[in-house]
């Protein structure tokens, strides 16, 4: 089973699981010392917040785009920032390594001119066993290009899958994303650790070989809401800017 497809497909005949008790995220997993100054300026000045998600297959849910985490992020931000226009677009870079995506980021950002870019990466590199140093260099190049183009950046790492832990060596890629995030002072949304926490807490059973569409929708909804809180906190938007 491919990690990227963990929560994207819905096999026929799979019954929806009972709703989880919660999908809360420990505060330490949503805390970052890095800031999103351009997001903060846009919101405080009443300007539209234009978000561009650069992702892969795990940014989507088959036949249910409105339920995938980018759309849930947009919905959660609209709820928290009702006076601000929240515009979101998604660019799916399926089966591409960080190096391949980084080469196209400048052109993509020039076309979209986003306030914030959420760059989800790492899965394809881990699956292909790309040299971790080459991966780090590619992410470093991509983040630098996004910042030079005038956008705030949030890095997002890969999904957690207990079924692929013995098949794919993930830690080197997680570690290198942290290094790049620290070097460029950009927030890292630790999707891997958050999903690991949910699995360990029993909120979601991510070990099952079959993942129904309802499970995917719930996980994506929780990720979108967690990411909205992460963005708002990193932008230091207080109660005065919310609701």
C-alpha positions, -999 to +999 in steps of 0.1 A: +000+000+000+014+034-009+016+059+019+004+087-003-028+068-009-035+060+027-065+083+030-074+091-005-094+061-018-126+044-007-127+006-014-162-006-022-181-022+006-161-006+035-184+004+063-179+038+079-164+035+114-180+050+144-171+086+148-140+092+170-144+106+205-121+135+196-092+145+174-077+171+197-040+179+192-016+184+221-006+221+224+031+213+218+023+199+183+006+232+173+032+255+189+058+273+168+082+301+174+082+310+137+058+336+125+037+344+095+040+382+092+024+385+058-007+366+070-008+388+100-006+420+079-033+409+055-057+400+082-050+431+104-055+454+073-086+436+061-070+423+029-079+390+013-059+360+026-048+341-004-035+306+004-018+282-021-015+246-011+012+227-030+005+190-023+002+155-036-024+127-036-027+130+002-040+165-003-072+151-019-100+127-013-114+108-043-147+123-054-149+146-024-127+176-029-148+197-005-139+172+023-101+173+018-080+191+043-073+222+021-111+229+018-115+222+055-087+246+062-105+273+042-138+266+059-122+268+094-104+300+086-137+316+072-154+306+105-126+322+126-120+352+104-155+360+091-146+396+080-117+384+058-120+369+023-102+336+024-092+324-011-076+290-014-062+271-044-045+237-046-018+225-069-014+187-069+022+176-078+015+139-079+044+115-077+070+143-078+100+146-055+108+178-036+135+186-062+110+183-090+084+205-072+110+231-061+119+237-098+083+249-105+075+268-073+086+302-085+065+301-116+035+288-096+038+316-070+043+343-096+009+332-112-010+329-079+007+357-058-003+341-026+000+355+009+007+320+023+020+288+007+015+255+024+041+231+009+034+195+017+063+173+008+085+143+018+063+113+010+075+106-026+112+112-015+108+087+013+092+061-009+119+065-035+147+065-009+160+098-023+193+107-006+182+127+026+209+154+019+196+159-016+160+161-002+171+187+024+188+207-003+157+206-025+134+217+003+159+245+013+159+257-023+121+256-026+115+275+007+141+301-002+124+306-036+090+310-020+103+335+005+121+355-021+088+356-041+072+374-011+051+346+004+048+333+039+055+295+041+043+266+061+060+233+056+039+202+061+054+167+064+040+133+054+011+113+067+017+087+095+010+051+085+017+024+110+014-001+081+044+013+063+067+020+092+088-011+085+089-005+047+098+031+045+125+050+065+107+082+073+128+098+101+156+112+079+131+132+059+112+144+090+145+155+105+156+173+074+123+192+071+127+204+107+163+216+099+151+236+069+122+250+088+145+262+115+171+276+091+145+297+072+124+304+103+092+290+088+065+270+108+065+233+103+030+216+106+039+182+119+012+162+102+031+129+109+033+134+146-003+147+148-017+116+130+006+094+151-009+109+182-045+103+169-037+067+161-020+061+195-050+078+213-075+056+195-091+085+178-085+068+144-075+033+134-049+040+108-035+004+107-065-011+089-057-022+053-089-007+042-098+029+047-133+041+038-142+075+025-158+084+059-126+078+078-107+099+052-132+127+055-129+128+093-091+127+093-090+155+067-115+176+086-094+173+118-062+181+099-079+212+083-091+225+116-057+218+133-039+236+105-062+266+107-054+269+144-017+265+136-018+293+110-038+317+132-014+311+162+017+315+140+003+348+127-003+359+163-039+368+155-056+376+188-093+377+196-096+412+181-089+398+146-111+367+151-149+367+151 
